[in-house]
Amino acid sequence: MEKWKTELVPADEANIARAAALLRQGEVVGFPTETVYGLAGDALNPEAVEKIFRAKGRPQDNPLIVHIASMEMLPDLVNNPPELAFKLAEAFWPGPMTMVLPKSARIPDVTSAGLSTVGIRFPSNPVAQALIRESGLPIAAPSGNLSGRPSPTAAQHMMEDMDGRIPMILDGGPCAVGVESTVIGVGEDRVRLFRPGGITVEMLEEICPVEIDPGVLHVVEAGRKVASPGMKYRHYAPKADVKIVEGSFDAFRAFIGRQAGEGVFAIVFDGEETALPVPALSFGAEDDPAAQAHLLFDLLRECDERGAKEVYVRSPRTTGIGLAVYNRLLRAAAFQIVHLDESGVAAQ
């Protein structure tokens, strides 16, 4: 892979124009969205898409999401979308929702991982929109991290993973949402949730019925082709071994007391940090899943920076955007869950 001297530059008009020119030349660049930072390439150029996979070290059976900046771009990319797709677009685009739709012949197989469908998203971030418009291209863009690592919610996070791998990263400040987009398959009268995100099940249910794919909360069976990114077994993970812990805080405190040792960290809710005998980071109030979503990936990276070997995380609620937080934690933990009784003993 070509070794670049990666530039981390402000996302101003001149640098957006430079980044757009690189995209037209078949290169890939980093850019902000409202969810996480993305690694952008021309979605219609197989060679550019291959560069995305190489930069990330990403398996090619994992489809990419194609980003647009206007509804006028949609007909060129998909075939015969159901009427429900337009109702959902009216409700949630621009925004953190990806719709999986029948792809047109213009979408290369490498972009869609050989599937007959493609995920399409219209981001609300103004830098993302400006980059797409300036380039004149639909942009294929997974999260801008090395494959399997926590997604970057700040430009510096992306620089840590992509320095030397791509020519440029546009710094547009911290991402507002903090977890990747909601991904749904769209049928005639209902949707299937493949990956939860900022557009919640409850929000979608105001438009139509929602079926939750088993892969949201369970291990995807070996060999299954996935319709969405983020459905694989281990994903979003720091170097440390992560475990989700379910139970009361008193039980968690007793349990952590027995695990305490060098390299043991905890991620807990606001106000719980000082009651523990190990370094503890807060990812927001127990009843504030939006804050948890915003902070989760930052904290997983911070655990790495501080030399964590094991990270025990208080289990979040699974309503609203809390489902997205729990989904990301399941993958970061490789589905390792500790169930505690009231005395803090793990169930066998």
Buried (B, 14 or more C-beta within 10 A) or exposed (E): EEEBEBBBBEBBEEBBEBBBEBBBEBBBBBBBBBBBBBBBBBBBBBEBBBBBBEBBBBEEEBBBBBBBBEEEBBEEBBBEBBEBBBEBBEBBBBBBBBBBBBBBEEBBEBBBBEBEBBBBBBBBBBBBBBBBBBBEBBBBBBBBBBBBBBBBBBBEBBBBBBEEBBBBBBBBEBBBBBBBBBBBBBBEEBBBBBBBBBBBBEBBEEBBEBEBBEBBBEBBEEEEEBBBBBBBEBBBBBBBBBBBBBBEBEBBBBBBEEBEEEBBBBBBBEEBBEEBBBBBBBBBEBEBBBBBBBBBBBBBBBBBEEEBEBBBBBBBBBEBBBBBBBBBBBBBBBBBEBBBEEEBBBEE
